[in-house]
Amino acid sequence: MNINKEKLISNMTDNLPMLRRCLDLTQEELADKIGVSRSTIISIENRKREMTWNTFLSLMLLFTKNEGTNKLLNVLEIYTDEFHSFIS
């Protein structure tokens, strides 16, 4: 099954600062949780660096496991039915 990874990554990138703030995380705290550098998070949020698929998946794991962000992912078209089928 093919999914539109670029669209999912774009939606995550567009909403990353808001999702991070929903969990009351600094850029450094978010970076530590998913195993990247703070500069990577800054670059992604400022659209100076494209998010990798691995970073996207790490963020999905974090945001789907938190009550404050889980329901938002569907509304923001980040956790789509297509993505759900892909990972199932």
Backbone as XML, in Angstrom:
<?xml version="1.0"?>
<chain id="A" units="angstrom">
  <residue number="1" name="MET">
    <atom name="N" x="0.843" y="-1.192" z="0.000"/>
    <atom name="CA" x="0.000" y="0.000" z="0.000"/>
    <atom name="C" x="0.878" y="1.242" z="0.000"/>
  </residue>
  <residue number="2" name="ASN">
    <atom name="N" x="0.572" y="2.174" z="-0.878"/>
    <atom name="CA" x="1.285" y="3.440" z="-0.925"/>
    <atom name="C" x="0.503" y="4.488" z="-0.156"/>
  </residue>
  <residue number="3" name="ILE">
    <atom name="N" x="1.224" y="5.291" z="0.611"/>
    <atom name="CA" x="0.586" y="6.416" z="1.290"/>
    <atom name="C" x="1.344" y="7.675" z="0.899"/>
  </residue>
  <residue number="4" name="ASN">
    <atom name="N" x="0.691" y="8.788" z="1.032"/>
    <atom name="CA" x="1.304" y="10.061" z="0.684"/>
    <atom name="C" x="2.120" y="10.564" z="1.877"/>
  </residue>
  <residue number="5" name="LYS">
    <atom name="N" x="3.337" y="10.047" z="1.995"/>
    <atom name="CA" x="4.200" y="10.407" z="3.119"/>
    <atom name="C" x="4.490" y="11.902" z="3.148"/>
  </residue>
  <residue number="6" name="GLU">
    <atom name="N" x="4.682" y="12.490" z="1.970"/>
    <atom name="CA" x="5.003" y="13.913" z="1.906"/>
    <atom name="C" x="3.882" y="14.765" z="2.508"/>
  </residue>
  <residue number="7" name="LYS">
    <atom name="N" x="2.631" y="14.391" z="2.223"/>
    <atom name="CA" x="1.487" y="15.139" z="2.758"/>
    <atom name="C" x="1.394" y="14.978" z="4.274"/>
  </residue>
  <residue number="8" name="LEU">
    <atom name="N" x="1.606" y="13.764" z="4.765"/>
    <atom name="CA" x="1.563" y="13.530" z="6.209"/>
    <atom name="C" x="2.675" y="14.313" z="6.907"/>
  </residue>
  <residue number="9" name="ILE">
    <atom name="N" x="3.877" y="14.278" z="6.337"/>
    <atom name="CA" x="5.009" y="15.012" z="6.911"/>
    <atom name="C" x="4.728" y="16.516" z="6.881"/>
  </residue>
  <residue number="10" name="SER">
    <atom name="N" x="4.172" y="16.998" z="5.787"/>
    <atom name="CA" x="3.849" y="18.422" z="5.675"/>
    <atom name="C" x="2.834" y="18.835" z="6.738"/>
  </residue>
  <residue number="11" name="ASN">
    <atom name="N" x="1.805" y="18.025" z="6.937"/>
    <atom name="CA" x="0.807" y="18.339" z="7.966"/>
    <atom name="C" x="1.419" y="18.320" z="9.359"/>
  </residue>
  <residue number="12" name="MET">
    <atom name="N" x="2.314" y="17.379" z="9.620"/>
    <atom name="CA" x="2.982" y="17.332" z="10.915"/>
    <atom name="C" x="3.870" y="18.564" z="11.087"/>
  </residue>
  <residue number="13" name="THR">
    <atom name="N" x="4.612" y="18.922" z="10.054"/>
    <atom name="CA" x="5.500" y="20.081" z="10.126"/>
    <atom name="C" x="4.693" y="21.354" z="10.396"/>
  </residue>
  <residue number="14" name="ASP">
    <atom name="N" x="3.585" y="21.522" z="9.687"/>
    <atom name="CA" x="2.740" y="22.706" z="9.867"/>
    <atom name="C" x="2.250" y="22.849" z="11.303"/>
  </residue>
  <residue number="15" name="ASN">
    <atom name="N" x="2.005" y="21.742" z="11.958"/>
    <atom name="CA" x="1.381" y="21.753" z="13.284"/>
    <atom name="C" x="2.323" y="21.412" z="14.435"/>
  </residue>
  <residue number="16" name="LEU">
    <atom name="N" x="3.580" y="21.163" z="14.125"/>
    <atom name="CA" x="4.526" y="20.732" z="15.164"/>
    <atom name="C" x="4.640" y="21.719" z="16.327"/>
  </residue>
  <residue number="17" name="PRO">
    <atom name="N" x="4.799" y="23.016" z="16.096"/>
    <atom name="CA" x="4.908" y="23.921" z="17.249"/>
    <atom name="C" x="3.681" y="23.861" z="18.168"/>
  </residue>
  <residue number="18" name="MET">
    <atom name="N" x="2.497" y="23.804" z="17.582"/>
    <atom name="CA" x="1.274" y="23.747" z="18.377"/>
    <atom name="C" x="1.166" y="22.426" z="19.138"/>
  </residue>
  <residue number="19" name="LEU">
    <atom name="N" x="1.472" y="21.315" z="18.474"/>
    <atom name="CA" x="1.424" y="20.013" z="19.141"/>
    <atom name="C" x="2.426" y="19.952" z="20.289"/>
  </residue>
  <residue number="20" name="ARG">
    <atom name="N" x="3.604" y="20.493" z="20.055"/>
    <atom name="CA" x="4.643" y="20.522" z="21.104"/>
    <atom name="C" x="4.161" y="21.338" z="22.303"/>
  </residue>
  <residue number="21" name="ARG">
    <atom name="N" x="3.556" y="22.492" z="22.019"/>
    <atom name="CA" x="3.055" y="23.342" z="23.111"/>
    <atom name="C" x="1.897" y="22.679" z="23.858"/>
  </residue>
  <residue number="22" name="CYS">
    <atom name="N" x="1.081" y="21.894" z="23.162"/>
    <atom name="CA" x="-0.014" y="21.169" z="23.824"/>
    <atom name="C" x="0.516" y="20.245" z="24.916"/>
  </residue>
  <residue number="23" name="LEU">
    <atom name="N" x="1.709" y="19.725" z="24.705"/>
    <atom name="CA" x="2.334" y="18.844" z="25.707"/>
    <atom name="C" x="3.252" y="19.618" z="26.643"/>
  </residue>
  <residue number="24" name="ASP">
    <atom name="N" x="3.264" y="20.946" z="26.486"/>
    <atom name="CA" x="4.087" y="21.826" z="27.322"/>
    <atom name="C" x="5.563" y="21.417" z="27.278"/>
  </residue>
  <residue number="25" name="LEU">
    <atom name="N" x="6.050" y="21.129" z="26.059"/>
    <atom name="CA" x="7.433" y="20.721" z="25.871"/>
    <atom name="C" x="8.222" y="21.831" z="25.184"/>
  </residue>
  <residue number="26" name="THR">
    <atom name="N" x="9.448" y="22.022" z="25.623"/>
    <atom name="CA" x="10.355" y="22.914" z="24.909"/>
    <atom name="C" x="10.870" y="22.167" z="23.679"/>
  </residue>
  <residue number="27" name="GLN">
    <atom name="N" x="11.505" y="22.895" z="22.786"/>
    <atom name="CA" x="12.107" y="22.236" z="21.631"/>
    <atom name="C" x="13.148" y="21.220" z="22.084"/>
  </residue>
  <residue number="28" name="GLU">
    <atom name="N" x="13.904" y="21.559" z="23.100"/>
    <atom name="CA" x="14.928" y="20.638" z="23.602"/>
    <atom name="C" x="14.310" y="19.385" z="24.221"/>
  </residue>
  <residue number="29" name="GLU">
    <atom name="N" x="13.237" y="19.550" z="24.997"/>
    <atom name="CA" x="12.583" y="18.394" z="25.612"/>
    <atom name="C" x="11.996" y="17.469" z="24.548"/>
  </residue>
  <residue number="30" name="LEU">
    <atom name="N" x="11.381" y="18.057" z="23.523"/>
    <atom name="CA" x="10.838" y="17.238" z="22.434"/>
    <atom name="C" x="11.966" y="16.496" z="21.723"/>
  </residue>
  <residue number="31" name="ALA">
    <atom name="N" x="13.036" y="17.190" z="21.433"/>
    <atom name="CA" x="14.184" y="16.575" z="20.768"/>
    <atom name="C" x="14.711" y="15.392" z="21.582"/>
  </residue>
  <residue number="32" name="ASP">
    <atom name="N" x="14.842" y="15.570" z="22.888"/>
    <atom name="CA" x="15.325" y="14.495" z="23.759"/>
    <atom name="C" x="14.397" y="13.282" z="23.720"/>
  </residue>
  <residue number="33" name="LYS">
    <atom name="N" x="13.104" y="13.522" z="23.697"/>
    <atom name="CA" x="12.131" y="12.420" z="23.710"/>
    <atom name="C" x="12.188" y="11.584" z="22.434"/>
  </residue>
  <residue number="34" name="ILE">
    <atom name="N" x="12.478" y="12.213" z="21.292"/>
    <atom name="CA" x="12.473" y="11.451" z="20.039"/>
    <atom name="C" x="13.871" y="11.167" z="19.503"/>
  </residue>
  <residue number="35" name="GLY">
    <atom name="N" x="14.904" y="11.597" z="20.229"/>
    <atom name="CA" x="16.269" y="11.216" z="19.862"/>
    <atom name="C" x="16.898" y="12.020" z="18.746"/>
  </residue>
  <residue number="36" name="VAL">
    <atom name="N" x="16.538" y="13.303" z="18.656"/>
    <atom name="CA" x="17.184" y="14.188" z="17.692"/>
    <atom name="C" x="17.735" y="15.393" z="18.440"/>
  </residue>
  <residue number="37" name="SER">
    <atom name="N" x="18.448" y="16.244" z="17.738"/>
    <atom name="CA" x="19.005" y="17.437" z="18.381"/>
    <atom name="C" x="17.967" y="18.557" z="18.414"/>
  </residue>
  <residue number="38" name="ARG">
    <atom name="N" x="18.174" y="19.490" z="19.322"/>
    <atom name="CA" x="17.300" y="20.663" z="19.396"/>
    <atom name="C" x="17.344" y="21.433" z="18.086"/>
  </residue>
  <residue number="39" name="SER">
    <atom name="N" x="18.528" y="21.517" z="17.497"/>
    <atom name="CA" x="18.654" y="22.256" z="16.232"/>
    <atom name="C" x="17.828" y="21.607" z="15.123"/>
  </residue>
  <residue number="40" name="THR">
    <atom name="N" x="17.664" y="20.290" z="15.168"/>
    <atom name="CA" x="16.811" y="19.609" z="14.192"/>
    <atom name="C" x="15.363" y="20.067" z="14.341"/>
  </residue>
  <residue number="41" name="ILE">
    <atom name="N" x="14.875" y="20.117" z="15.572"/>
    <atom name="CA" x="13.500" y="20.564" z="15.818"/>
    <atom name="C" x="13.330" y="22.012" z="15.372"/>
  </residue>
  <residue number="42" name="ILE">
    <atom name="N" x="14.275" y="22.865" z="15.711"/>
    <atom name="CA" x="14.213" y="24.273" z="15.309"/>
    <atom name="C" x="14.173" y="24.382" z="13.787"/>
  </residue>
  <residue number="43" name="SER">
    <atom name="N" x="15.048" y="23.647" z="13.117"/>
    <atom name="CA" x="15.111" y="23.701" z="11.652"/>
    <atom name="C" x="13.822" y="23.202" z="11.008"/>
  </residue>
  <residue number="44" name="ILE">
    <atom name="N" x="13.228" y="22.157" z="11.574"/>
    <atom name="CA" x="11.970" y="21.633" z="11.042"/>
    <atom name="C" x="10.849" y="22.660" z="11.263"/>
  </residue>
  <residue number="45" name="GLU">
    <atom name="N" x="10.768" y="23.200" z="12.467"/>
    <atom name="CA" x="9.710" y="24.171" z="12.768"/>
    <atom name="C" x="9.843" y="25.429" z="11.911"/>
  </residue>
  <residue number="46" name="ASN">
    <atom name="N" x="11.062" y="25.812" z="11.572"/>
    <atom name="CA" x="11.290" y="27.002" z="10.747"/>
    <atom name="C" x="11.332" y="26.683" z="9.255"/>
  </residue>
  <residue number="47" name="ARG">
    <atom name="N" x="11.035" y="25.418" z="8.933"/>
    <atom name="CA" x="11.021" y="24.938" z="7.538"/>
    <atom name="C" x="12.352" y="25.133" z="6.817"/>
  </residue>
  <residue number="48" name="LYS">
    <atom name="N" x="13.433" y="25.026" z="7.570"/>
    <atom name="CA" x="14.763" y="25.079" z="6.963"/>
    <atom name="C" x="15.300" y="23.677" z="6.704"/>
  </residue>
  <residue number="49" name="ARG">
    <atom name="N" x="14.602" y="22.696" z="7.237"/>
    <atom name="CA" x="14.984" y="21.294" z="7.068"/>
    <atom name="C" x="13.717" y="20.467" z="6.937"/>
  </residue>
  <residue number="50" name="GLU">
    <atom name="N" x="13.724" y="19.535" z="6.004"/>
    <atom name="CA" x="12.564" y="18.668" z="5.833"/>
    <atom name="C" x="12.585" y="17.560" z="6.878"/>
  </residue>
  <residue number="51" name="MET">
    <atom name="N" x="11.425" y="17.275" z="7.422"/>
    <atom name="CA" x="11.296" y="16.205" z="8.399"/>
    <atom name="C" x="11.487" y="14.864" z="7.695"/>
  </residue>
  <residue number="52" name="THR">
    <atom name="N" x="12.250" y="13.976" z="8.312"/>
    <atom name="CA" x="12.422" y="12.637" z="7.758"/>
    <atom name="C" x="11.230" y="11.770" z="8.163"/>
  </residue>
  <residue number="53" name="TRP">
    <atom name="N" x="11.053" y="10.666" z="7.451"/>
    <atom name="CA" x="9.994" y="9.716" z="7.781"/>
    <atom name="C" x="10.220" y="9.137" z="9.177"/>
  </residue>
  <residue number="54" name="ASN">
    <atom name="N" x="11.465" y="8.863" z="9.528"/>
    <atom name="CA" x="11.753" y="8.319" z="10.865"/>
    <atom name="C" x="11.390" y="9.310" z="11.964"/>
  </residue>
  <residue number="55" name="THR">
    <atom name="N" x="11.681" y="10.584" z="11.746"/>
    <atom name="CA" x="11.299" y="11.609" z="12.724"/>
    <atom name="C" x="9.786" y="11.701" z="12.806"/>
  </residue>
  <residue number="56" name="PHE">
    <atom name="N" x="9.118" y="11.655" z="11.665"/>
    <atom name="CA" x="7.657" y="11.676" z="11.644"/>
    <atom name="C" x="7.095" y="10.524" z="12.483"/>
  </residue>
  <residue number="57" name="LEU">
    <atom name="N" x="7.610" y="9.314" z="12.271"/>
    <atom name="CA" x="7.114" y="8.150" z="13.013"/>
    <atom name="C" x="7.378" y="8.288" z="14.507"/>
  </residue>
  <residue number="58" name="SER">
    <atom name="N" x="8.521" y="8.833" z="14.876"/>
    <atom name="CA" x="8.827" y="9.054" z="16.299"/>
    <atom name="C" x="7.846" y="10.046" z="16.910"/>
  </residue>
  <residue number="59" name="LEU">
    <atom name="N" x="7.550" y="11.104" z="16.180"/>
    <atom name="CA" x="6.583" y="12.094" z="16.665"/>
    <atom name="C" x="5.188" y="11.483" z="16.769"/>
  </residue>
  <residue number="60" name="MET">
    <atom name="N" x="4.821" y="10.656" z="15.802"/>
    <atom name="CA" x="3.517" y="9.993" z="15.845"/>
    <atom name="C" x="3.391" y="9.130" z="17.102"/>
  </residue>
  <residue number="61" name="LEU">
    <atom name="N" x="4.429" y="8.403" z="17.416"/>
    <atom name="CA" x="4.410" y="7.564" z="18.614"/>
    <atom name="C" x="4.189" y="8.421" z="19.855"/>
  </residue>
  <residue number="62" name="LEU">
    <atom name="N" x="4.923" y="9.509" z="19.954"/>
    <atom name="CA" x="4.798" y="10.402" z="21.106"/>
    <atom name="C" x="3.401" y="11.027" z="21.169"/>
  </residue>
  <residue number="63" name="PHE">
    <atom name="N" x="2.950" y="11.598" z="20.063"/>
    <atom name="CA" x="1.688" y="12.335" z="20.068"/>
    <atom name="C" x="0.463" y="11.423" z="20.166"/>
  </residue>
  <residue number="64" name="THR">
    <atom name="N" x="0.538" y="10.198" z="19.668"/>
    <atom name="CA" x="-0.613" y="9.297" z="19.792"/>
    <atom name="C" x="-0.740" y="8.738" z="21.202"/>
  </residue>
  <residue number="65" name="LYS">
    <atom name="N" x="0.335" y="8.736" z="21.954"/>
    <atom name="CA" x="0.315" y="8.187" z="23.312"/>
    <atom name="C" x="0.008" y="9.246" z="24.363"/>
  </residue>
  <residue number="66" name="ASN">
    <atom name="N" x="-0.272" y="10.468" z="23.946"/>
    <atom name="CA" x="-0.587" y="11.535" z="24.884"/>
    <atom name="C" x="-2.006" y="12.034" z="24.654"/>
  </residue>
  <residue number="67" name="GLU">
    <atom name="N" x="-2.765" y="12.086" z="25.728"/>
    <atom name="CA" x="-4.163" y="12.478" z="25.656"/>
    <atom name="C" x="-4.338" y="13.885" z="25.078"/>
  </residue>
  <residue number="68" name="GLY">
    <atom name="N" x="-3.394" y="14.766" z="25.376"/>
    <atom name="CA" x="-3.496" y="16.146" z="24.921"/>
    <atom name="C" x="-3.354" y="16.330" z="23.423"/>
  </residue>
  <residue number="69" name="THR">
    <atom name="N" x="-2.763" y="15.373" z="22.743"/>
    <atom name="CA" x="-2.525" y="15.524" z="21.306"/>
    <atom name="C" x="-3.144" y="14.413" z="20.456"/>
  </residue>
  <residue number="70" name="ASN">
    <atom name="N" x="-3.487" y="13.304" z="21.047"/>
    <atom name="CA" x="-3.959" y="12.146" z="20.281"/>
    <atom name="C" x="-5.148" y="12.485" z="19.370"/>
  </residue>
  <residue number="71" name="LYS">
    <atom name="N" x="-6.167" y="13.116" z="19.915"/>
    <atom name="CA" x="-7.370" y="13.407" z="19.129"/>
    <atom name="C" x="-7.118" y="14.466" z="18.062"/>
  </residue>
  <residue number="72" name="LEU">
    <atom name="N" x="-6.158" y="15.351" z="18.297"/>
    <atom name="CA" x="-5.840" y="16.392" z="17.321"/>
    <atom name="C" x="-5.261" y="15.825" z="16.033"/>
  </residue>
  <residue number="73" name="LEU">
    <atom name="N" x="-4.543" y="14.721" z="16.132"/>
    <atom name="CA" x="-3.853" y="14.170" z="14.968"/>
    <atom name="C" x="-4.803" y="13.833" z="13.826"/>
  </residue>
  <residue number="74" name="ASN">
    <atom name="N" x="-5.975" y="13.333" z="14.155"/>
    <atom name="CA" x="-6.953" y="13.013" z="13.120"/>
    <atom name="C" x="-7.530" y="14.288" z="12.526"/>
  </residue>
  <residue number="75" name="VAL">
    <atom name="N" x="-7.882" y="15.232" z="13.375"/>
    <atom name="CA" x="-8.446" y="16.506" z="12.925"/>
    <atom name="C" x="-7.467" y="17.244" z="12.009"/>
  </residue>
  <residue number="76" name="LEU">
    <atom name="N" x="-6.183" y="17.169" z="12.329"/>
    <atom name="CA" x="-5.150" y="17.867" z="11.555"/>
    <atom name="C" x="-4.689" y="17.078" z="10.334"/>
  </residue>
  <residue number="77" name="GLU">
    <atom name="N" x="-5.350" y="15.951" z="10.087"/>
    <atom name="CA" x="-5.028" y="15.069" z="8.961"/>
    <atom name="C" x="-3.572" y="14.596" z="8.990"/>
  </residue>
  <residue number="78" name="ILE">
    <atom name="N" x="-3.134" y="14.237" z="10.191"/>
    <atom name="CA" x="-1.804" y="13.658" z="10.380"/>
    <atom name="C" x="-1.942" y="12.155" z="10.587"/>
  </residue>
  <residue number="79" name="TYR">
    <atom name="N" x="-2.843" y="11.756" z="11.485"/>
    <atom name="CA" x="-3.136" y="10.335" z="11.668"/>
    <atom name="C" x="-4.387" y="10.046" z="10.851"/>
  </residue>
  <residue number="80" name="THR">
    <atom name="N" x="-4.196" y="9.656" z="9.615"/>
    <atom name="CA" x="-5.302" y="9.431" z="8.691"/>
    <atom name="C" x="-5.688" y="7.948" z="8.663"/>
  </residue>
  <residue number="81" name="ASP">
    <atom name="N" x="-6.827" y="7.664" z="8.088"/>
    <atom name="CA" x="-7.240" y="6.260" z="7.894"/>
    <atom name="C" x="-6.213" y="5.535" z="7.033"/>
  </residue>
  <residue number="82" name="GLU">
    <atom name="N" x="-5.701" y="6.234" z="6.035"/>
    <atom name="CA" x="-4.676" y="5.677" z="5.148"/>
    <atom name="C" x="-3.419" y="5.298" z="5.945"/>
  </residue>
  <residue number="83" name="PHE">
    <atom name="N" x="-2.990" y="6.183" z="6.847"/>
    <atom name="CA" x="-1.822" y="5.899" z="7.682"/>
    <atom name="C" x="-2.116" y="4.726" z="8.614"/>
  </residue>
  <residue number="84" name="HIS">
    <atom name="N" x="-3.305" y="4.714" z="9.194"/>
    <atom name="CA" x="-3.688" y="3.626" z="10.098"/>
    <atom name="C" x="-3.626" y="2.278" z="9.381"/>
  </residue>
  <residue number="85" name="SER">
    <atom name="N" x="-4.151" y="2.224" z="8.166"/>
    <atom name="CA" x="-4.102" y="0.988" z="7.382"/>
    <atom name="C" x="-2.669" y="0.590" z="7.050"/>
  </residue>
  <residue number="86" name="PHE">
    <atom name="N" x="-1.846" y="1.590" z="6.769"/>
    <atom name="CA" x="-0.445" y="1.350" z="6.424"/>
    <atom name="C" x="0.322" y="0.693" z="7.569"/>
  </residue>
  <residue number="87" name="ILE">
    <atom name="N" x="0.082" y="1.164" z="8.801"/>
    <atom name="CA" x="0.848" y="0.627" z="9.934"/>
    <atom name="C" x="0.220" y="-0.623" z="10.544"/>
  </residue>
  <residue number="88" name="SER">
    <atom name="N" x="-1.009" y="-0.934" z="10.154"/>
    <atom name="CA" x="-1.688" y="-2.118" z="10.714"/>
    <atom name="C" x="-1.242" y="-3.398" z="10.042"/>
  </residue>
</chain>
